[in-house]
Structure formats: C-alpha cells, structure tokens
Amino acid sequence: MNINKMLKGAVAALTSAAALGALTAPAFAASGTYDLNGKGVDALSVHGGAQRIATIGNAKAKNVILFIGDGMGDSEITVARNYLHGVNGTFQGLDKIGQPGALQTSTGKAAESGVGQYTTFSLGGSSNDSLMAKDSKGQLTGSKTAGVITPVTDSSASGSGWATGTKTYNNAVSVDVKGNPQLNLIELAKANGLATGNVTTSEIQDATPAVQESHSSERACYGPQGKWDGTDKNGDGKVDIKDAELAGIGRCLADQLKANGGIGSISEQLLGTRADVTIGGGAKYFNQLDENGNTLWQQAADRGFQTVKSGDVDGFKNLTYKDGQPVLALLGDGNLPTQFNPSVATKQDAAKDANPTVCTTNAKWLGNQGASLADFTDKALDLLQANPKSEKGFFLQVEGASIDKQDHNANACGQIGETDDLDKAISAALKKVDLSDTLIIVTADHAHTSQIVESQPYYALSTVLKNADGSKTTISYGTSEKNLYSDGQDTEGAADSSKAQGNMSHTGTQLRIAASGPGASRVDGLTDQTDNFYTIAGALGLATDTTSQNNLSNGGKVTVNKDKDGKYSAAVTGFNGDAVLSYQLVDNASKKVVTESNTSTPLSGVRVATAATTSISFADFTPAEGASYTLTVNGRQSGKSASVSFPSASGSADKTPNGGNGSGTVAQGTVKEPTAPLGKTGATVLGLALMVLALGAGAMVVRSVKAGSPRFVTSPRATDTPAGCNL
C-alpha cells in the first residue's frame, strides 16, 4: 500500500472519529448559571459550552427576526446617529428595539424588552487552529490543534456562534473546531415546520448569511470552483469545465466538494437547505459548474426556485409567493452597492475641520430603484407571511453587511449609509409584525477599531463629518497604516474604491444586543453570542440541546426504489437531526461492501435535505441475479441508523410490494437504536482510531470511489417531495 494513502486514511479516520467523539457540555449550577473562569477549549468548543445564562423566562414567540449589523460596534452606531440625526438624535428602528415602553403590541400593551452585551471570542484565528487545517490543494493536513482561545473573532466564527450555539474557529461556517457540522437555526426551524428566510446586502455566500444555510471548513468555499466568477478564463470564447479547472478548487477543502464525495460548496448547500426566501448578492458565483457540468443557476431552476438575477430590480419587485417555489433573488454579481459614495480618511489636515465631509448618495445604490435592505426586508416578510407554513411561524435573518466592509476601508460615509439602511429595515419590519407574537433581536458580529475622538490624530487616518445638527464628529481609523489612494481622490472627486485605503481591523470587545417581543427578557446583562442561539431557539420552541436535536432523526426512513429502466435509488426522509448522511450497501451473502459514501472527513457524505427528501441514486449498480442486499444509512450527527434489505430483480416477472412490473418501491426501513458496530460512538471510536493510528495505520483503508467500481451518486436535486412518496 502506498504510504501516502495510508497516512491520508489514518488522518481521515482520526478526523472522522473526532467527529463522533462529542464532549459532554458542562452542567449548570443550581442557580442556572456557571462560572466560565478557567474553562479551556475542550469545554468551550462543545454545543452550549460557552453559554453564560440558562433559559430565562418561558415566553414563546411565533416568529423571530434577527437583524445583524456586520461590524456594527457602539462606535459605528454612534457615528451614524450623530451624522444622520444629530448628537441628541434617535434612530427610528435601531434605537427603539430593547427600549422599555418604546414599542407596543397590537393590543396597546408595552412590548417585552431586553438590552444587554455579549462576548464574541472565537476558538482559533484560522482553520490552522483546528482539525480542519488543509494544504494548498485543499487536502487535510491533520493538524493536532483543536482550537485555541482567540479574543478577536471574524464574521464566520461569530455567526456560527449565534446560528448553532457552538463556539468555533475563524473561517468556520457552522462547524465546530473538529469540523463537525452543527445544526443551524434555519435547519432547526425547517425541522419544526416553520417558514424561513435569509436576507443580506452582501454576497449570499459571505460568512453571515452562509452560517444559516451551509456547513464549511472554509468561509471562502463559495462554489464548486471556490471564488471563481464563472467567466471565460482561458480565452476560448466559451465558459466550460476547462475554465473551472483553471480556477481550481479555490479555498474549498477537497473532500467537501461533491465531485470528491462531499456535501458541496456553500452555494450548492444553499440550494439543498432550501430556505423559503433568500435575497442578497453573489449572483456571479452561481455561474460556476456543478459536478455534472451545469451552472448552479440551472440547478436552481431544476429544483423549482424562483430566481432573480443581477440587476433585475423589476423581477424582485414582482416576486410573489408560489407554492413549492422558494425565492432566490441575487440582485448583484458581488456585494451590493452602498447608499453613499465613499469618503476619504487622511492624515491630520486643518482644512478638514473647516470643511467637514458631507456624504452624497451613490447613483448605483439599489435603494434608488426600490431595492434597499428595507425593501428586501419588506418583500421577505410579505413572502413569508403568505406562506402557509407561517401559520406555525417563521424565522428570518437580515444582515446589513457592508458596515464592516466599509469600516475596513476607513470609509465613514459607506458605513453610515449601511447603518441607516439597517435602521430603516428594522422600521419596515416593525410595520409588518405584531410584537405580541414576534421577537425582534438587533445585534452585531464584532466591532472595529474606529473611534470617535476629540480631534484629528497626527498619527492615524481620520475623517471629520458634518452632523445633522451642525456639529462635527471626528472618527479615527487608528489601525490603518496610511492612505493608499495616492492623492485621496479620483478625477470625479470621490474616493477611488478600487484601491485599498488601509487595513482597519476587528476588535474583541463585547457588543450590544437588544430585543423586543416575547422572550426579549432573555437578553439581559452579560451573555455570550452563543446565548443568542438559545434565546431564538427557545422562543421558537426549537431543539436546543444535543439530545433533543439528535431525536429529530428518530423518524428517519429509507426507501429503496426501482425505476422502469431497472435503476435503483434511495429516498431518505426524517433525518432532521442531521446535516450529513453516510451510507453503505452490502451483499448479504458475501458480506462484501458493494459501495459506500465517502466518510474521510466530517464534511464528506450526503448533505441532508431538511424536512424534505434526500435522494441517492445507484449510478452504476447492477445487482446479481438472485442476490440480496442491505442498505444502511447513518446520520453523522445524530448517530441514528436505518437499514433496509431488498432482493435483486429476477426477470420481468419480479413483483414489488406496490405491484406493477418491477418498478416503484422495493423496500423500506426505519431508524432503530444503533447496535454494534454502528453503536460505537464517542470515546470508544476515538480511542480505537488513536490506537490504530499509533500502530501505523498500516491496515487501515478508507474506502473511496474508484474508477469503474459501482457507486452511489447523490442526486443534484434534493426535492421537497413529501415523506413516503416515491421518487
């Protein structure tokens, strides 16, 4: 055996074993709280490990709307308020959420309110601080470091915290420090029968929206070809797989790609997660090609999505609810244009005090055409409220994304406009919902090093703004090295946005979180951002702890079908406590494995279509005459397993349980309690893996797809077929 393959198998097995070896979350004290002091990565990295509060109160909400201002620290809020409304002014949406008595329910009663702060630390500065470290080719390198306490988060680790209740490393998208997928709020809401939505002004593949619809070891795994924009790379005049090959796998873990037996990129998973409403940017990444050579736009159309592409504002405005046709509206190729033209931060200059900056409206801003973040929010709520599932309730996340992006560029006007857009989106939501049954939460993922200062510092870039009340605000961008704009302006008098203006960085400060509506009292005092998950999930009655999430797969069922051409497939339903499935097909007589899924990493396998049917097809499987087989499907998160045995066809006279000429349902199986060896989990499996690794892993083989051998191929289409229906 090739030594490299042996080592790869050992690493893969170790990683897979680690995925099963869940640590036990620390118990709450009698008071419902516990002391975080002295807790290490092992304790903090488990689901709920960083939680600071137990459930406070028992108020339930029918709906929850989570507003995220990306990069919106206290300084960013204050700068925008000063400029837009004056130093003593008030935001009409942002400042009302959480204020006692500021908002009422439909009956005139004061809405429940809460205001607090939460901590934002992560567990690793990059994937190199996790078990998901990879080389330049996207292969796992087997890092032995499973997280390190990191005071400053990025958007992906932060978003993963509130989306899943699990602390993780920077770059991670709803996976823990070992790479294990953690169920997010949209998945859990779908499992509970709720309508779901995801709205942003960024690329929909960006960290904050991605954490609600995907699982990835790398936040930049936008599509099957990484961040390729789906354009002609080799200059032959056409876009095809050759261009994709030139783009390479980008920043995707190789074994996460569907072509390698993984669950797929962020864009592909978004289609599988199938939120009812998805609105944002990032259209160009849907020009990428799937494993069958089709664009992701084509895949979306095949799956029944209503699609709106870049620049089609009229198409967005005309969207209406259509049964079984979720909305995918991506109105820009990349991040969406900001409301205001860029301002330029410069070194100390007396002239700026005499002529403070006044922001001007960006002609490219989609709000000019009726497609602002407020318009997105309004449309999303219309679509969700028209959805019959909303009778049970809905969950909606709305992100004002470019507060952060413009702060990175020391662009005061850019961040102000985005904060204003978020404020108006909150106001739009308040007009659409009743706070007697809807909880609204407003918070951020991290802050920035920009600060309001008394006067222009001589050592750093700064901008002087003319406020609405005639006063001036000086904002300092202290971590920007220098102005890289040459003379600071282009020929039209606006900042040259094609050039970087510095490198403003995140901070690790705690952040404001405010809430109004049922369950808002849970937002109080100092919490952790993972507590936001528990606040939302608790209010909606979703599965919050690991046991209850695992139990969502108790209704798992696998159905083996045969079509008129004699091809076999499997339809899997009810594994709603899982994000990833694995499977194995065994010849009952010889006990040999005919084919199986890739299990080399926690992101290898079949992506679950939550509350829908996950399709698996036998691409090249030809059963032997008179043989019988057993198909076993395992939930990689829940540990639940369903098996079904079925005979091969014996000529045209073969009859199936539902009758006919051999086509239709062949057999069905349901989840049962795991038994050995499937019952080996946690420390047992991990211990065995470590022992094998210590022995050199010479006899270990991780089964993989080999050319010419029978295999399962996950269908490019995971539909909303009701459970029990044939494919």
PyMOL commands that set and color helices and strands:
alter all, ss='L'
color gray80, all
select helices_A, chain A and resi 3-20+41-44+74-85+127-129+155-164+185-191+207-210+241-247+254-256+258-260+266-273+283-287+296-302+313-317+350-354+366-369+373-386+388-391+402-408+412-432+520-522+529-540+546-553+682-694
alter helices_A, ss='H'
color red, helices_A
select strands_A, chain A and resi 63-69+113-119+195-203+277-281+306-308+327-330+394-400+438-444+447-448+451-453+461-466+472-477+506-507+511-516+525-528+557-562+568-573+580-587+593-596+606-607+614-618+628-635+641-647+664-672+712-714
alter strands_A, ss='S'
color yellow, strands_A
deselect
rebuild
show_as cartoon
